[in-house]
């Protein structure tokens, strides 16, 4: 999936750091939250900004999106994606340096921040994620999140087209608008939203807790709990990679259970 690079012209210059070493550096920053320039030399990532440049290079080449798609296909192949129900939610995080897609957070005393919009299946596996400013209402990215959700192929040997939409979608009161309901009706998705002024927060807790757990998984990556990057490209690449890591861990768990 990594795009090939043209051969070097003539001798001279430093040798290119291996892709595996660069990936290790990227994952180290994502997990620990350290600055790019603080990457330990023992990782063999070369200069302190090599991993950062490789992250952006692969984001521009669509590597992270293809990797996420590949893992989703593998989960579908072993019947681990549950399309009977989907859940959607968003979480705001503070921005350390400001930058693209940041705004005054209404829940954090007007400080600069961003918002992660997450769509997951019934198991809580992240299907898609988007980034916006903290002052963006949750419902504003409702349609874009569902429209750009990756299309996942079905189980090998099973009839039917690849799918990208759940049978039913659960959401909180932040999405209880006619526009959102009409969109789901046109798409053939059953609607289950908490109704404003009627149902309490705990009404959908027994089915929506999975997306809350997914958000907690994302925020365990210390680089995402507080936004450090100023550009949309870097932050979105790390978000996509974090979703891929969560899904890969689920795959490893299933494989270990099968071995036992």
Order of alpha helices (4+ residues) and beta strands (2+ residues): alpha-alpha-alpha-beta-beta-beta-beta-alpha-beta-alpha-beta-alpha-alpha-alpha
